[in-house]
Each structure stands twice: as structure tokens, then as C-alpha cells.
Amino acid sequence: MKSSRTQKLVLAGILSGLAVVGSLLSFPILGSRAAPVQHIINIICAVLLGPSYGVAVAFIASLLRNLFGLGTIMAFPGSMIGAFLCGLIFAKTKSLFLTSLGEIIGTGILGGLVAWPLAILFLGESVGTLAFYAYVIPFLISTITGTVIAVGIINILKQNGRINWLERSDRPNDRD
């Protein structure tokens, strides 16, 4: 059990680092920047680590991106809500399709809507009035892009038998 927990912590650290470095890969959408790597990481965390690790990875990656000047305060709600929702859905259903929908709804819609009051609070009311266009639509585009890539990666890992060692984490005392 200790070995499994250590493996999960190491993988969480690696995924946090990949999310930070991956934030350099972004493209502009309606005055915002879409960075699909965090969404890839959210879904991989959901499948391999579970919701609590996923939220922790999203928080650490968002914090580091902000500290390094690679992101804004808007990184927190989308990544953390998406990580929680898709992690919870995968833990309950083991369905990659439903997990993907959880990431899209959690990050793209709920995260975008939660970004609206943050935009008003931190960036001023005039920015906040554009929330739907400035946050929900770019969050959705970024999330859908990352989700499609994540599903492809997970399917390749399953086909190559690289995910099998993590399936033993379904034992009762081995969960997060």
C-alpha cells in the first residue's frame, strides 16, 4: 500500500510539472488564451489517481503558473472544478465518455461561470460583464481540445497495457 501511495504522489508531482510546462503551449481565443494541457492532465488524473489527487494537481499547477507569471487567478476555478467533477465521475462510473463530459462541464461551463465573479473582483466590473464570451467560450474550446487529446492518450495507454498496474488502486484500502 505504501508503494502505491508513493507511486501516486510521484505521478501527481510529474503531472503537476507537466501542467505548468504545458501552459506554455497555448493559443489565443477571443482575447483569452486556451491551454489544453491542463485539461489533459485533469482527465489523466481522474483515470489514474482519483478526484482528490486531481484537485491537488490542479491547485498546485494553478498556483505555480501564477507564481511564475504563466497564468492568472482564472486558472484556479476551471482546473479545480473540472478535476473534481471528472475525477468523481470516473471514480463512480469508470466511463471515459462520462468523465470527459465531466471535464467539459466542470471546467468549460462551471469553471467559466465561477471565473466571472473573480473577473469582477480582481479585474473590474467592465471585464466581468464579458464573462460568457471572455471565459465560458474560451474555457469550452480549450477544454474540448484537451479532452479529445486526453481520451486519445488514455486509449493508447490502455491498448498498450500501460494502465494495467494502476487498476489495482481499486482495492478498498488503496484509494485516495
N, C-alpha and C positions, 0 to 999 in steps of 0.2 A: 504494500500500500504506500509506503514512504517513497519508493522508487517511482510509482505512478504520479504522486503529488509533485515530486521533483521534476519529472518529465513535463508535467503540465505547467509548472512555474517557468521552466526554461522555454517551452514553446510560447507561453504568454509573453515573456520578455522579447523573444525573437519577433513575434508578431507585432508587438508594440513598436519596436525599432523599424520594422518594415513599413508600418503605417506612417511613421514620422518621415522616413526617407521617401516613401511613396507619395507623400503630399507634395513633393517637388514635381510630380507628374500630374499636371492639371491643364484644363483648357477653359477658356472664357465662355460664359453663358450669361447673357443679359446683365452685364456689369458685375457678375459674380464669377467665382472660379469653381469649376467642378473638379473634384479629386476623387476618382472612383476607387482608389486603392483602399481607403478606409472601409468601404462597403464590402470589398473582397475580404478584408480581414474580419469584419463583423460576422460574415457568414461562415468563414473558416473556423472562427472561434465558436460559433453556435454548434457546429457539427463536431468539432474536435474537443472542445473544452467545457462548454456549457454556458449558461447565462451569466453567472457571477464572474467568471473569468473574462467573458466577453465585455461586460460593462467595465471591469477593471482595465482591460486593454484599451478600450475606447477612451476612458478617462485619462489614462497615462499618456496615450498618444496625443490627445487634445491638449493636455497640459504642456507636454514637451513642444508641440507645434507652436503653442502660444509663447512659451519661454524663448524659443529660437526665432520667433518672428515669422513663422511659416503659416500661421493660421490666425483666426480671430476667435472671439468669445462664442461665435456661432458654431464652432466646431463641437462644443460640448453637447448641446441638446440633441442634435441629429445623430451623432455617432453613438451616444449612450442610450438613447431611446431605441434606436434601431438594433443595437447589440442586445439589449434586454429582450425586446419583443421577439426577434428571430431566435435568440437562444432559448427562450421559454417555449416557443412553438416547436423548435426541434426537439427539446427535451420531452415534450408531451406527445408529439406525433411521429417523430423520426422521418417526416416528409420534407424532402428538399424543396419541393414546389411550395408548400405552405410556409416553410422557413424563408424562402425568397420573397414571398408576399409580405411576410412579417417585416423583413428588412425594408422593403419598398414603402410599406405603410408607416413603419416606425420612424425611419429616417426621412423619407421623402415627404410624407404628409405631416405626421405628428411633429417631427423634428423641425420642419419648416415653419409650422404654426407656432411652436414654442420659441423659435428664433424671433418671431415678431415682437413680443414684449421686450425681449433682450435688445432688439434693434432700437426700440423706442427709448429704453432705459440708458443704453450706452452710446447710441449713435444719433439720437434726436428723433423727435416725432415725425419729421418730414420723411426720413428714411423708413420709419416704421409703417407709414401708410402704404408703402410699396411692397409689403411683406409677401403677398401672394406671388407677385412677379419676381421680386428680388430673392426670395428664399424657397418657396414651395416648388416652383417650376425648375430652378437650377438644382435643388436638392433631389427632385424626382429624376431628372436627366442623369445626374451623377450616380444616383442610387441604382437606377435601372442598368446603366453601363457596368457598374461594379458587380451587380448581382449576376448578370449574364456571364461575366468573366469568372466569377467565383463558382458558379454552377459547373462551368466547363472544367475548371481546375479540380473540383471535388470529384466529378465524374471520371476524370483521367486518373486521379489517385485511387479511386475505387477499382477501376478496371485493372490497374497495375498492382493491386493488392497492397498498396502503401498505407491504407487506412485501417487495415485489419487489427493492428496492435492497439489501436485506440478503442476498439469495440469492447474490450474487457472493462472499460471505465463504466459500463452499465451495471456493474455489480453494486449492491446497495452501499457498502462502506467505502466505495471508491469514488463517489460523486463529490462535486464541489461543496 
